[in-house]
Amino acid sequence: QVQLVESGGGLVTAGDSLRLSCTISGRTVSGSAMAWFRQAPGKEREFVAGVGWSSGYTYYADSVKGRFTMSRDTAKNVVYLQMNGLEPEDTAVYYCAATGGSYEWPPKKNEYDYWGQGTQVTVSS
């Protein structure tokens, strides 16, 4: 099992920055992909950014390219999401996720088996 705990959310003003963290515990994620998803009220959970834990390869949703950066610290077992130029449309609960089994790059949403409890990000205009 893998446990994921997000932190770093909060209330900010449009144009501000935030850095989310996801602390990983339990079994190794060396063969996993990690990702951030978000879910706004009344909307489906959507992919934001992902990273291969071993490779370091990253990929992003078009809506956040150039503004958000995902990274991982393999020594600390933490993944980060640096969010710059935040917009009101970025308001959502942000979830950290990890794949549990085999997958093809980039993983599909249903290939993420482990999820954190989420952290709220609210961007005011």
Short mmCIF file of the C-alpha atoms (twelve columns), coordinates in Angstrom:
data_MODEL
# 
_entry.id   MODEL 
# 
loop_
_atom_site.group_PDB 
_atom_site.id 
_atom_site.type_symbol 
_atom_site.label_atom_id 
_atom_site.label_alt_id 
_atom_site.label_comp_id 
_atom_site.label_asym_id 
_atom_site.label_seq_id 
_atom_site.Cartn_x 
_atom_site.Cartn_y 
_atom_site.Cartn_z 
_atom_site.pdbx_PDB_model_num 
ATOM 1   C CA . GLN A 1   0.000   0.000  0.000   1 
ATOM 2   C CA . VAL A 2   0.996   3.571  -0.631  1 
ATOM 3   C CA . GLN A 3   -0.114  6.473  1.543   1 
ATOM 4   C CA . LEU A 4   -0.203  9.985  0.114   1 
ATOM 5   C CA . VAL A 5   -0.640  13.161 2.143   1 
ATOM 6   C CA . GLU A 6   -1.023  16.529 0.432   1 
ATOM 7   C CA . SER A 7   -0.267  19.910 1.957   1 
ATOM 8   C CA . GLY A 8   0.278   23.499 0.908   1 
ATOM 9   C CA . GLY A 9   -3.146  24.559 -0.259  1 
ATOM 10  C CA . GLY A 10  -4.719  27.845 0.711   1 
ATOM 11  C CA . LEU A 11  -6.472  31.032 -0.323  1 
ATOM 12  C CA . VAL A 12  -4.556  33.304 -2.695  1 
ATOM 13  C CA . THR A 13  -5.217  36.162 -5.103  1 
ATOM 14  C CA . ALA A 14  -5.040  35.843 -8.875  1 
ATOM 15  C CA . GLY A 15  -1.433  36.036 -10.053 1 
ATOM 16  C CA . ASP A 16  -0.035  34.592 -6.833  1 
ATOM 17  C CA . SER A 17  1.948   31.387 -6.462  1 
ATOM 18  C CA . LEU A 18  1.570   28.292 -4.291  1 
ATOM 19  C CA . ARG A 19  3.584   25.117 -3.874  1 
ATOM 20  C CA . LEU A 20  1.775   21.905 -3.067  1 
ATOM 21  C CA . SER A 21  3.575   18.948 -1.521  1 
ATOM 22  C CA . CYS A 22  2.660   15.275 -1.447  1 
ATOM 23  C CA . THR A 23  4.459   13.103 1.071   1 
ATOM 24  C CA . ILE A 24  4.673   9.432  0.137   1 
ATOM 25  C CA . SER A 25  4.902   6.551  2.587   1 
ATOM 26  C CA . GLY A 26  4.368   2.829  2.550   1 
ATOM 27  C CA . ARG A 27  5.790   0.669  -0.199  1 
ATOM 28  C CA . THR A 28  8.264   1.948  -2.761  1 
ATOM 29  C CA . VAL A 29  7.046   3.975  -5.710  1 
ATOM 30  C CA . SER A 30  10.209  3.477  -7.732  1 
ATOM 31  C CA . GLY A 31  8.278   1.960  -10.630 1 
ATOM 32  C CA . SER A 32  5.341   4.300  -10.371 1 
ATOM 33  C CA . ALA A 33  4.113   7.426  -11.987 1 
ATOM 34  C CA . MET A 34  2.936   10.216 -9.748  1 
ATOM 35  C CA . ALA A 35  0.403   12.847 -10.666 1 
ATOM 36  C CA . TRP A 36  -1.649  15.769 -9.500  1 
ATOM 37  C CA . PHE A 37  -5.338  15.906 -10.298 1 
ATOM 38  C CA . ARG A 38  -7.898  18.520 -9.342  1 
ATOM 39  C CA . GLN A 39  -11.618 18.660 -8.912  1 
ATOM 40  C CA . ALA A 40  -13.703 21.811 -8.911  1 
ATOM 41  C CA . PRO A 41  -17.263 21.868 -7.516  1 
ATOM 42  C CA . GLY A 42  -19.668 20.209 -9.911  1 
ATOM 43  C CA . LYS A 43  -16.914 19.055 -12.247 1 
ATOM 44  C CA . GLU A 44  -15.104 15.801 -12.869 1 
ATOM 45  C CA . ARG A 45  -11.658 15.198 -11.463 1 
ATOM 46  C CA . GLU A 46  -9.126  16.208 -14.099 1 
ATOM 47  C CA . PHE A 47  -5.457  15.553 -14.705 1 
ATOM 48  C CA . VAL A 48  -3.059  18.436 -14.005 1 
ATOM 49  C CA . ALA A 49  0.523   17.129 -14.123 1 
ATOM 50  C CA . GLY A 50  2.459   13.886 -13.893 1 
ATOM 51  C CA . VAL A 51  5.990   12.617 -13.407 1 
ATOM 52  C CA . GLY A 52  7.718   9.277  -13.767 1 
ATOM 53  C CA . TRP A 53  9.268   8.562  -10.395 1 
ATOM 54  C CA . SER A 54  12.394  6.917  -11.769 1 
ATOM 55  C CA . SER A 55  12.696  8.704  -15.116 1 
ATOM 56  C CA . GLY A 56  11.717  12.184 -14.005 1 
ATOM 57  C CA . TYR A 57  9.766   12.658 -17.232 1 
ATOM 58  C CA . THR A 58  6.937   15.143 -16.795 1 
ATOM 59  C CA . TYR A 59  3.759   15.919 -18.675 1 
ATOM 60  C CA . TYR A 60  1.093   18.550 -18.193 1 
ATOM 61  C CA . ALA A 61  -2.451  19.425 -19.027 1 
ATOM 62  C CA . ASP A 62  -2.622  22.152 -21.651 1 
ATOM 63  C CA . SER A 63  -4.417  24.433 -19.202 1 
ATOM 64  C CA . VAL A 64  -1.416  24.623 -16.875 1 
ATOM 65  C CA . LYS A 65  1.554   24.364 -19.252 1 
ATOM 66  C CA . GLY A 66  3.998   27.176 -18.654 1 
ATOM 67  C CA . ARG A 67  2.470   28.017 -15.262 1 
ATOM 68  C CA . PHE A 68  2.742   24.822 -13.206 1 
ATOM 69  C CA . THR A 69  5.813   22.671 -12.619 1 
ATOM 70  C CA . MET A 70  5.810   19.221 -11.094 1 
ATOM 71  C CA . SER A 71  8.925   17.789 -9.524  1 
ATOM 72  C CA . ARG A 72  9.955   14.991 -7.187  1 
ATOM 73  C CA . ASP A 73  12.538  14.539 -4.470  1 
ATOM 74  C CA . THR A 74  13.433  10.866 -4.438  1 
ATOM 75  C CA . ALA A 75  15.477  11.194 -1.252  1 
ATOM 76  C CA . LYS A 76  12.597  12.738 0.701   1 
ATOM 77  C CA . ASN A 77  9.827   10.753 -1.018  1 
ATOM 78  C CA . VAL A 78  7.934   13.914 -1.870  1 
ATOM 79  C CA . VAL A 79  6.417   15.302 -5.043  1 
ATOM 80  C CA . TYR A 80  5.702   18.965 -5.540  1 
ATOM 81  C CA . LEU A 81  3.478   21.102 -7.688  1 
ATOM 82  C CA . GLN A 82  4.735   24.651 -8.102  1 
ATOM 83  C CA . MET A 83  1.842   26.794 -9.286  1 
ATOM 84  C CA . ASN A 84  2.580   30.255 -10.642 1 
ATOM 85  C CA . GLY A 85  0.257   32.792 -12.200 1 
ATOM 86  C CA . LEU A 86  -2.760  31.291 -10.476 1 
ATOM 87  C CA . GLU A 87  -6.150  32.078 -11.930 1 
ATOM 88  C CA . PRO A 88  -9.651  31.812 -10.408 1 
ATOM 89  C CA . GLU A 89  -10.230 28.871 -12.770 1 
ATOM 90  C CA . ASP A 90  -7.528  26.957 -10.860 1 
ATOM 91  C CA . THR A 91  -9.749  26.846 -7.782  1 
ATOM 92  C CA . ALA A 92  -10.259 23.201 -6.853  1 
ATOM 93  C CA . VAL A 93  -9.330  20.434 -4.478  1 
ATOM 94  C CA . TYR A 94  -5.951  19.112 -5.588  1 
ATOM 95  C CA . TYR A 95  -5.200  15.409 -5.223  1 
ATOM 96  C CA . CYS A 96  -1.937  13.517 -5.374  1 
ATOM 97  C CA . ALA A 97  -2.046  10.094 -7.024  1 
ATOM 98  C CA . ALA A 98  0.251   7.151  -7.694  1 
ATOM 99  C CA . THR A 99  0.027   4.219  -10.049 1 
ATOM 100 C CA . GLY A 100 0.054   0.795  -8.453  1 
ATOM 101 C CA . GLY A 101 0.700   -1.565 -11.313 1 
ATOM 102 C CA . SER A 102 1.926   -1.568 -14.878 1 
ATOM 103 C CA . TYR A 103 1.006   1.267  -17.197 1 
ATOM 104 C CA . GLU A 104 1.850   2.802  -20.534 1 
ATOM 105 C CA . TRP A 105 3.320   6.276  -20.527 1 
ATOM 106 C CA . PRO A 106 1.579   8.536  -19.874 1 
ATOM 107 C CA . PRO A 107 -0.768  6.680  -17.541 1 
ATOM 108 C CA . LYS A 108 -4.514  6.936  -17.886 1 
ATOM 109 C CA . LYS A 109 -6.558  8.280  -15.015 1 
ATOM 110 C CA . ASN A 110 -7.891  4.815  -14.141 1 
ATOM 111 C CA . GLU A 111 -4.336  3.492  -13.783 1 
ATOM 112 C CA . TYR A 112 -3.777  5.600  -10.692 1 
ATOM 113 C CA . ASP A 113 -4.557  3.322  -7.756  1 
ATOM 114 C CA . TYR A 114 -3.576  5.418  -4.766  1 
ATOM 115 C CA . TRP A 115 -4.985  8.802  -3.871  1 
ATOM 116 C CA . GLY A 116 -4.461  11.361 -1.149  1 
ATOM 117 C CA . GLN A 117 -7.239  13.131 0.714   1 
ATOM 118 C CA . GLY A 118 -6.787  16.384 -1.203  1 
ATOM 119 C CA . THR A 119 -5.891  19.957 -0.386  1 
ATOM 120 C CA . GLN A 120 -8.045  22.969 -1.208  1 
ATOM 121 C CA . VAL A 121 -6.719  25.731 -3.450  1 
ATOM 122 C CA . THR A 122 -8.867  28.836 -3.757  1 
ATOM 123 C CA . VAL A 123 -7.903  31.695 -6.067  1 
ATOM 124 C CA . SER A 124 -9.810  34.952 -5.705  1 
ATOM 125 C CA . SER A 125 -10.046 37.489 -8.505  1 
# 
